[in-house]
Amino acid sequence: MTIDVIDLRNFYSQRIGIVARRLINRGIHARWPHAEGMRVLGLGYPTPYLGLFREDSERCIAMMPAAQGVLKWPTARPTLATLVDEFSLPLPDAAVDRILLVHALEMSDDPEGLLREVWRVLAPTGRMMAIIPNRRGVWTRTDSTPFGHGRPYSRLQITQLLRQTWFTPTAWGEALFVPPLANGWFLRSAMAWERIGAALSMPFAGVHIVEASKQVYRAIPAHRERTRLIPAMPVLVPSTSRRDQPPRHVIQDRS
C-alpha cells in the first residue's frame, strides 16, 4: 500500500516529522559523511534526507514512484525531482555511485523487482542505503506516521531480500528509539532516547538503516543436463491379407 506524497510532505512539516528526519539524518551521515564528486540518487520519498549530499555531490536527484506522486524539490531552485516507474528507471546501467531508499521498499508491491532495478543502475563500486521500518518497532504500530504504512521488515528478512537481489549487507544501524508521540517532552528528549537505545542495543528502534554493496560477481548455480529417456515403442509390422499375397501355382492332376 503506497502512501500519498501529500501525506508524506505533511508529516515532515510537523514537529514529530522534523525530529524523525533529524534522527535518521544522523544515522545516514554516520555511514556517508560526504559525497564529493559522486552521483547520488534518492528513490521513494528521499527529499528530506538528500540535503546531506546536494551541495557537495556531482549530481543529486530524487525519483518518486508514479503511484505515490511527486513534489517539486528543491522548492527555490531548479527541479531535481521526477516521477518514474520504479521498475524501469530512466538511467543507464551503472550510472550512480550512491542510492538512498526511503519509503520505498516497504511501499513497493514487488520489492525484489525494485532492488534488481537498483542493482542495475548502481555502479560496481557504489553503495546502496535503505531506511526500512523495523517489524518490532513501535513506529510501525501507528498510522499517524508514514513508517506505520506498508510492510515492515526484520533484520533477517532484510538480509534474505538483499541476498536474493545480489546485494551484500555491509553495515547496520537503527534510529527512532523515541516513541512516536507528539508530546513535547518526548520530542525534547529524543536525542537521549537515541543514545540510550544505541548503547543498550535495544531491538525496538523505529527503522533499520542498512548499507549494502553490489555483488558484481555472483554465483550461478550449475545445472546438470538430464538425459531424457524415451521408452522404446514396439514397431508394428502390418500383416498382409490374403488378397495381397502373390498367387500360388496350382498343379492339377489330369491322370
Secondary structure, DSSP 4 states (H G I P E B T S, - for coil): -PPPHHHHHHHHHSHHHHHHHHHHHHHHHHH----TT-EEEEEES-TTTGGGTTTTSSEEEEEEETTT----SSTTSS--EEEEBTTB-SS-TT-EEEEEEES-TTT-S-HHHHHHHHHHHEEEEEEEEEEEEBTTSSGGG-TTSGGGSS--B-HHHHHHHHHHTTEEEEEEEEE--S-S---HHHHHTHHHHHHHHHHTT-S--SEEEEEEEE-SS------PPPPPP-PPPPPPPPPPPGGGSPPPPPPP---
